[in-house]
Amino acid sequence: MNLVIVESPAKAKTINKYLGSGYEVLASYGHIRDLPSKDGSVLPDDDFAMHWEVDAKASKRLSEIAEAAKRADRVILATDPDREGEAISWHVLEVLNKKKALKDTEVQRVTFNAITKAAVLEAMANPRQLDMELVEAYLARRALDYLVGFNLSPVLWRKLPGARSAGRVQSVALRIVVDREMEIEKFKAQEYWSVEADLVADSPPFTTRLVKHAGKRIQRLDIPTEEMAFAARDAIQAGDFTIKSVEKKPAKRSPAPPFTTSTLQQEASRKLGFTAQRTMQAAQKLYEGVDDTGGLITYMRTDGLFVSPEGIAQAREVIADRFGPAYVPAEPRYYKTKAKNAQEAHEAIRPTNIARHPESLRLEGDLQR
């Protein structure tokens, strides 16, 4: 028997259906251990040793996982394919070792970017070991959260009653806000005017802006007073308008790049008024799937812009069938992340099956939008 450990029960149900008999899929329900909120959880003088505490709600689930692991021939850690997912797998493995539930049992790590049968089966066929570099990155982040937040938050609570917390992220964000505010305070306001005219010339009305006056090219701050603006207006009205030249240039518009986590949140905020938390909650449900649909989108925590060859081929096929071959470019577009330190471990966010129209699915609420 193969024991597969995932994070959520909804995901466990879907994956169990894909794998069939011979596999038992259990959920950890997210993180199972954390640093207790007391002195001594992280010891900088002892090579940053960290003392973990099992969550009270997770104890029963861990006992069930440990009992299943004792019966298993192979334990497969299949938590999310990011740093936090790697950390959860590491925590589960640590607890199972302490409970002596593994003995000679083989332990493997698998990740998949989409909860579809093909993606899950491919991941199972290509297992790996835990990525300890990702785990160590998580440990460093968690230690910083504790060392900064645990010491700084009480100061914040004393000075600003009602404040929630301070820490690794909030402190830096606050510093950035303070720096920008100081720049705003240093800014010296300067009055300027612009002169515009609404014109019609065998065309729909259009607005023009004064760019040259009295033989001098007008820059943004070159008309600093109302008197100069009205003088320019009067000089223009005293003469006639003449079309000097007409230029026609082809306009080219490129499609927006595929969604990353940040652009997904921005677009949901702009078009739907969603908060980032609301967006990610809806995306998580779409990733895990609804009822028996399987995963509807690829993993939603990514800053990668690339799309898998299978996804590109499917999109081109569906566009050709639905809109016609004229709408399919001769060569597919490829996008690259400009950020130097982008973590492009996962492809961009896309539908797992673009041929499946949303109207054919039983989606409600935010998922339907």
N, C-alpha and C positions, 0 to 999 in steps of 0.2 A: 504494500500500500504506500502511495505517495501522499504526503501531507503538504498542502499548499497554504501558505499564510499570506493573506492580503490585509488591507486596512479596513475596508467597509463591508458590511454584510450584503449590501446590494451588489457590490462587485463580486463577492464570494458566490452568490447565487448564480450569476451569469457565467462566471468562469467554470463553476462546477458542471454546468450544463454543457459547456464546450468540451470539457475534458472527459466527462463520462465516468464509468466505473474504473476502479483502480486509483482514483484520486479523491481525497477528502480536502475540502477547502474551508478554512476557518478564518475569521476576521479578528484582528487585534483591536479594532475600533480606534485607530490612531495611535498616538504615543502612549506607552505603558509605564514609563518612568520619567521622573523629573528631579531636578535639584530641590530639596526642601528649603523653604524660606527661613533659614536660620544661619547663624554663624558657623563656619566650618564646612560648608557644602563644597567650596572650592578653596584649595590650599595653595596659594602661590609659592610659598616657601618649600613645598613638598612636590616640586615639579608639576604644579597645577593639578594635583590629584583631585578627583571629583567623586563625591559620595552621592549615589542615586537612591531614590526612594520610589518603590512601586506604588502607583496610584491605587487607592482603595477600590475603585470601581473595576480596575483591571485585574485584580487578584484572582477573581473567579475565572475570568476568561483565560488567564495565563495557566491556571490549573488544568483547564480543559485542553489547551494547546499542548501542555506538557504530557498529559495522559495520551493524547493522540500521537505525539512525537515518539513515545516509548513503543507504540505499536507499529510505527512507520519504518519502511525500508529506506526512505529518502525524504528529507525535509527541504522544501523549496520555498525560499523567501521571495515573495512576489509583490512587495509593497511598491509605492509610487516611484517613478524613475527620476527622482530629484534628490537633493541633499537630505531633505527631511525623511523621504522614503527610505533612503539608505540608512539613516540613523535609526529609524524604527526597526528595520531588519537587524541591525547591530544590537539594539536593546533586546529584542526577542531572543536572539542567539545567546546573548550574555545570560539572560534569565534561564533559558533552557539548559545551559551548561551548569549553572549554579544548582538547578534542580536535578542535575544528573539524568536528564531525560534523553540524552542523545547517544551516549556510549560510543558505539562504532557506526552510528547512523551517518550517511552521507548528507552533507548540507550544501545546497546550491542557491545561487541568486539569479533570478530572471527579472527582466523588465520588458514592458511593452508600452508603446506610445498610444495605443488605441485598444479598447476592449471589444475586439472583433475576433471571430473564431480563427481567422487566418493569422492575425497578429499574436494571439495567445499561443497557438500551436507552434508558430515560428520561434517564439521566445522560449518555449519549453524545449525546443530542439537545440537551442544555443545557450545553455546556462553558463554562468561565470561565478567567480568568487566575489565576496564583498569588496567593494571599492573603499579601501581604508583611507585613501586621500579625501574622499567625500566625507567619510565619518569624522576624520580629524578636523576638517573644515567646520563641520557641525559642532564638534566639541569646543573649538576655539570660539565660535559664535556664541554658544551657550554660556561658556565661562565669562565672556565679556558682558553678556546680558546680566549675569549674576553679579559680577564684580562692580560694574558701573551702576546698574539699576538698584541692587540691594542696598548699596551705600548712599546713593543719591536720592532715591525716592523719599525716604523719611525726611530729608532736608526740605524737599519740595512740599511735602504735606504740612510741615510746620510753617513754612513761609507763605504758602498759597493754599489755604484750606479749600477742599473740594477738588483739588488737582488729583489726577489719577495715578500717574507714574512718570518716572524719568528713566532713561537708560541709554543703551548703545545707539539706538536710532533717534529717539526723541531729542537727546542732547545735541547731536550733530545738526538735526533739523532746526532746532531752536537757534543754534549759532548762525546758520545760514539766514534765517529770518531776521535776526538782529543785524547782521552785516548788510542785508538789503535795505532794512529800515534806516540804517545810518547813511547809506548812499542816497536814499530818498530825501533825508533831512538836509543833506549837503547840496541838493540840487537847487539851482537858481533859476526860477521861472523867468521866461523872456517872452514878451508879447510879439506876435507876428500875425500878419494878415495874408490871405490868399484871395485872388480875384478870379472868378469863374464866369462863364457865359453858357447859356443854354441855346443851342443852334439847331437849325434844320436845313439840310441841303440835299433835296431829293432823297431823303432817308428819314428814318425815325429820329426823333429828337435825341440829341446827345450833348453831353456836358464837356466843355473844354476848360483848360486852366491857363492863365497867363504865364508864359515862360520867358517872354522878352519884352522889355519896355524901355523906351528912350535909348535904344541901341545897346542896352545892357541885358545880359541874361539874368533872369530872376531866380535866385536861390530861395530856400524856404524862409530864411530870416531876413531877407532883403527889404521887406515892407513891414517895418516895426510899429507903425502908428496908423490909426484910423484915417488921419488926414491924407497920408500918402496913398492909402488904399483907394479912397474916394477920388483922389487926383488921377490915379491910374485908370479908374473906371470912367471918369469923365473924358479922358483923352481917348479911350477906346471907343466910347459912344459917339465921339465927334467924327470918327472916320467910318469907312466901309469895310466889311469883311470880305476877304477874297480867299478862295480855295487855291492854295499854292501847288499842292500835289496830293495825289491819292495813291497810297501803297496798299497792295493786296498781298498778304502773306498767308501761307497755309498754317493753320493752327493744329497742333498735335497735343493730344492729351493721353497720358499714360495711366493705366489702372493703378489703384493703390496697392501697395505690397500686401501680402497675406497678414493675417492677424498674429500679433504676439500678445503676451499678457497685457502689456501696457496699452497698446493700441486698441485692444478689445475693450478695456475699461474706459478709455477715452471716448470711443465711438458709442458705447452704451450710455455713457453720461451725456454726451452731446445729443443723441437722438432719442433716448428713452428716459433720461433723467435718473439713471440708476447710480447708486453709490458703488464704489469699488467692491465692497463686501457683498452687496446684492448681486453684482455681476458674477463674482467668483462662485457664489452659492449656486446660481443657475448653471454656470459652466460646469461645476462639479457634477451636478445631476445629469447634464447632457453627456459628460464623459463616461459616467457609470451606466447610463442607459435608463430607459423607462420601460417597465413591465418586461416584455420579452424582446425588446428592440436591439439589445446589445448596446455598445457604446456608440453614441451619435456624433461625437467630435473627438479629435485627437487630444492628447494631454494638454491642459490649458495653462500650464506654468512653463513658459518658454520665452526666450528672446531671439530664437532662431527664425530666419525668414525662408529657409529652404523648404520645399515640399518634396515628398518622396516621389520617385519615378512612377509608382503605381497611382498615386494621387493625381499627378499631372496627366497621365494617360487617360484616367477615368474622366477627369474634368473636360479634356479635349473631346472625348467621345460623346459625352452628354451634351456639351454645347453644340456640337455639329448636328446631333439628332434633334435638339430642341429648337435651335435658332438657324441652323444651316451652316454649311462649310465656310461661307464667306466670313463668319465671325470667329473662325479659328485661325490664329496666326500660323505662318509657315513653320516657325520655330517657337517653342515655348519660352516664356520669359523666366529668367532666373534672378533672384534677388540675394544680396549679401548685406549682412549687418555692418554698419560703418563703425560702431563702437569697437575700440581695440580690445577691451576685456570682456566682450560679450560671451555669455555661456550658451553656446549653440548645441547643447547636447541633444535637443529634441527638435523635431520639425515644427513649422508654424502650425497654428490652430486652424483646422479645416474639418469639414464633414467627413466622417469615415466612409460614407457612401453618398456621393453627390447625386446619384440617380434617384435616391429616395427623397421625394418631395416632402417638405414639412407638413403639408395638408393631409398627407396619407398617414401621419403618425398621430397618436393620441397624446398630444401635448397640451398642457394647460398653464395658465398664469404666465409667469416670467419666461418659462421655457418656450411658450408659443410665440412670444414677442421677439 
